[in-house]
Amino acid sequence: MQDGTYAIYLRKSREDIESEKYGEGETLARHEKILTTLAEKRNLAIGKIYREVVSGETISERKEMQKLLKDVENEKWTGVLVVEVERLARGDTADQGRVSKAFKYSHTKIITPVKTYDPDNEFDEEYFEFGLFMSRREYKTINRRLQRGREISVSEGKFVGNVAPFGYDRVKLKDTKGYTLSINQDEAPIVKEIFRLYTFESNTINSVVKQLNNMNLKPRVSDEWNISSVKDILSNPTYIGKIVWNRRKQKKKTKNGHIIISRPRNQDYLMYDGLHEPIIDSTIWDLVQEKRKQNTPKVKRSNTIQNPLVGLVFCEKCGKPMQRRPYTKADKPATLICSNSKCDNISSKLYIVENKIIEALRIWLENYKVDYEANNNLNANNDIIEKTIASTKKELEKENAKLDKIYGFLENGIYSKDEFINRSKAIKDNIQSLETKLNEYNSLLQKNTEVQNEKDTMVPKLKNVIDLYDKLETAEDKNILLKSIIAKVTYLKTEKAIKKDSTPTNFELHIYPKIPKI
């Protein structure tokens, strides 16, 4: 038996997903059986199984991998079992370096069915790093092959998306690889109505949206239509029997140390004749595109954030995000309104809501100071946990000493084989129970310490936000600052402030902080 507790990491790759389509069985279940059998054969105690069902390229996309690395860095596991080292990291060199360092500095072994990698062995370390490097090259090769295959399929008129556009169903082609589209008899009439309303009734896109919702014509997923969804339909060449490629090509950029993925509209995309039947006549399509060119807004929109509360304030009634509504008159301030056109939550001036949030933070700071000084129970609790950990370690040392002793009794003939097995099993069960308790106490101590550290920094963090806010020049900087301490805010206003004695602050705000409970 190897001492210590081990973990299992399971991840489903893109190739696994494709293999499952051809009946090769559920990947995670198959791999779990391989690794649990390996653990039983080597008598390894498994403490946890991390199951990753998202096939992400980077660690930031893989939540279970993040948890595993955190536990490895905290030296929670003696080793981690994986079917192959490639399952740990196929991201860029930064991700691979993080994985390599986590296992190296925590002295955590990596165990596969064909080889065990010991980070303290320089040859194993080099072999492991080489395996990660080769897995990255293999990933890029596979990805290029997939992209070439998809582009060839598009040129043949096949549909390569996973979800069919509204108005169509995705169907498998007979006697050949690939998919095409077939007309959905329930949705296609709505597509035709959208084009008709916009083309022949002198409607704007906004009025088309309102008419669709008034007629109770539902989109596929949401409860109602919006401007964006109607725009997408009016600009999608799929409806005239075309297949497009790279219309929204993925782009990556770094911001504040994080990779941000966007899919901007690409004007220079490829278009081919599709195998599917069109829903819209090409003449109507041309009329729509011409009308959309003429109705293009003259005001140039900026990508710069102009609402310091974007992504923070949500409607208390319907849950939709509140959005900034500017006015053309320079002397009229922007308002904060619910993005749901059917919601009756009343709007307020944006700057008034903004000021009230800052005022609430000031009150919050004073109350938090008092509460924090009056409640300092965590340190006392940590002292108790540390004493418990120390006593548990002593018990563990005693049990390990007992185990060593009975090995001597077996060698000297004092114990028979059966007596040794019975006695050693009881001791090993005690050891495992104590190790489990020790891990739980260590986790609790770590959690308490993290909460205490967060509390220690919260007062200066709150004070910093309040002091800096009015000094910041851009809405984006203010938004980032608020999001550092606020998870979200809900807004509710039921009466208009139109009477003489009414106040423009007759709304309710519920602020949800990123602050640990005392």
Steps between C-alpha positions, in 0.01 A plus 500: 500500500619857422443749783283808454177590325463527123260674262365411157460758221268424208457726198299449185686623190357611165609170342313312777180687417534401133579138594189479717286585196624180338411280796830475686328550835501776760859618537507613862341176623746292297801696622376497860483121492857481362637725774304355793616152394858631487459648849366172638784305340762730656306534828469881469245682718287732282385814678320680217407471132501819288273465195545755219216495247605823323752459217688827551831601349616708798498443875277808543223309317538186716357546849587151628860541383521825696377319814748216444796737458403690815489174699829384346668832587374457858664153506167326559582195285796262489424437133243553224381225266426586134464279194775704329698813586342680202172515696658749743590779256473567130499876535779745428845493659379714793235240592743214456754681716243548774411130498865396502590733789197400708598131493874567532495731803234297684690173428176347367535189282313456171389141449384363163431138403836484315731717714533680833659846484691606811561878495803452728665289228662728241455247219130456579464878518650543152290214363184657646577847357576343161164318514318829562688665213410219258137504610481871413642431152256213455211727605596764245536235226158352579344847513643595159375172354152560642487855363610384153237227508229747602598744223486221239154397630380862470626523143292188424189678633481306828399658832782476756340675798368316805174696522282569196386860440144585597271364226710189434582160651845340480479161324756230418576450131419157360781278368770759572666684785371834622178689563262727318189699592133422455221755532326505838130531414415677828782755493534577128171699479629728778821563301289591197286732716813679631619570145149604390446741789835666450484518117140585412352678804761775541590366841817561697667201664371622836139509377543151348611375842195653667259354246652152531468512879145638481405213268652262757733350239772345712867457411659158557665562837399835651155612608495792259677653202754780528673731253817291488322172415295661221811670357677164490217345298479792254875479434542122483560373140401148612138598430573540125668160483860605571764365738753745644845441649697720742221754528574536870859386536627454854750760620704496819660786690634551849356749745613538862690173470198301377429360153179648355335322207273694267325420171466828310314508170736445208411674175749294300338157548459214252157402365397185311180353359348276766337159455192622690180661369469880540218652704526854357500606136822674386298804379358559849848446645646771278221742596566438870877554468447822307253629760739412783778698332273805474391465864850470639524735799691819424629523856830316528489272799804469722616173653611696809294424811283802587300342782696453827226263620499266197486134599436597863140621532211264423122544502341382826180406312613298198872443563613658173800737503431871536648705215599860435268704276665819374314806367589712198459822701823582677325645805292186564686232701494131407258270679523143624223282355414130494607331177172304494251704297205324671621572854330787687791574734529883486826661391714749694778737414824303475712740705249489790514117517880519476521751788268290716720193455809696612304642794397145599865392486595783741234388750609143445863587578413652837278205596758249382769660718276463807394143416856393426637637827215341698531158333845351515403138554689352205843532661377326813339230285825455306690445826263214586538348151882522519497322837273232353735458202799463735323234711382315185858493369617348829231231477608435140863461610393250766298294247791499253730386783257218578503398135881490496495297821267227370719467189778409746271255678427330166869477410589359845219244491303653787198555270366244257410618148128511586562688825718751314236556228220556755708728721654699212157552341366659819803726529488598131130586536586724795781662303271568203232645731754727670645613164148586378435703816838670465419601142162635610655702786771637269238601242290670769805682635595614149145622432486689831839654430387613153183654648702672773748636244209626289351673804833657587520655152131586462497826698792654304352359176163666565667826603714490185192461276320793666806728491593418139158485334440873434862547393475250214437651158348212299183298555698182427746563786211576736325180391812289566541661843138430603517141377801440727271509805143463367359181345176662385234760583124464449283806425127555560284808443120477501392868497600787275643808669258748342334660804633819659592331826638183335868417495703363206658250740175310565653169391642197682851361454611162632879471496666157500864534609810290442559503874533197730244460776621581850 
